[in-house]
Amino acid sequence: MLLEASFSGDEEEIIQCPTNYYRELLYNIEHTVHHMAIIKITVREAFPHIILPEQFGVASATIRFQASNS
């Protein structure tokens, strides 16, 4: 499977890179965590009475790293 993308205003300049279903699924999971982190910031600022779990919006690799250093 090839991922095609254009990162310039020139639609004719398209890059391709090989990928697969599992890599794209992994990217979506990681990107979801990124959005969860943004949601967490918003909730803390706008709705301080709502308490989210400490690990909400934190990547699993970060959680493992923090656990190994405590």
C-alpha positions as CSV (number, residue, x, y, z in Angstrom):
1,M,0.0,0.0,0.0
2,L,1.3,3.5,-0.9
3,L,0.5,6.6,1.1
4,E,0.2,9.6,-1.1
5,A,0.5,13.2,0.3
6,S,1.1,16.7,-0.8
7,F,2.6,19.2,1.6
8,S,2.8,22.2,-0.7
9,G,0.4,24.4,-2.6
10,D,1.5,22.5,-5.8
11,E,-0.9,19.6,-6.2
12,E,1.3,18.1,-8.7
13,E,4.1,17.6,-6.1
14,I,2.9,14.4,-4.5
15,I,5.1,12.2,-2.4
16,Q,4.5,8.5,-1.9
17,C,5.8,6.2,0.8
18,P,5.1,2.6,1.5
19,T,2.8,1.8,4.4
20,N,0.4,-0.9,5.5
21,Y,-2.9,-1.2,7.3
22,Y,-1.4,-1.8,10.8
23,R,1.0,1.2,10.5
24,E,-1.9,3.5,9.5
25,L,-4.0,2.1,12.4
26,L,-1.2,2.8,14.8
27,Y,-0.8,6.3,13.5
28,N,-4.6,6.9,14.1
29,I,-4.3,5.6,17.7
30,E,-1.2,7.9,18.4
31,H,-3.0,10.9,16.8
32,T,-6.1,10.2,19.0
33,V,-3.9,10.4,22.1
34,H,-2.5,13.7,20.8
35,H,-6.1,15.0,20.5
36,M,-6.9,13.6,24.0
37,A,-4.0,15.7,25.4
38,I,-5.5,18.8,23.8
39,I,-8.9,17.9,25.3
40,K,-7.3,17.5,28.7
41,I,-5.8,21.0,28.5
42,T,-9.1,22.5,27.6
43,V,-11.0,20.6,30.3
44,R,-8.5,21.7,32.9
45,E,-8.8,25.4,31.9
46,A,-12.5,25.6,31.1
47,F,-14.0,23.0,33.4
48,P,-11.7,22.6,36.4
49,H,-14.4,20.7,38.3
50,I,-14.1,17.8,35.9
51,I,-11.3,15.5,36.8
52,L,-9.8,13.4,34.1
53,P,-7.5,10.4,34.8
54,E,-3.8,11.5,35.1
55,Q,-2.8,9.3,32.1
56,F,-5.6,10.6,29.9
57,G,-3.9,12.0,26.7
58,V,-0.5,10.6,27.6
59,A,1.2,8.2,25.2
60,S,1.8,4.7,26.4
61,A,5.5,5.0,25.8
62,T,5.6,8.0,28.1
63,I,3.6,6.2,30.7
64,R,6.1,3.3,30.6
65,F,9.1,5.7,30.7
66,Q,7.7,7.5,33.7
67,A,7.0,4.2,35.5
68,S,10.6,3.0,34.9
69,N,12.0,6.2,36.4
70,S,10.0,6.2,39.6
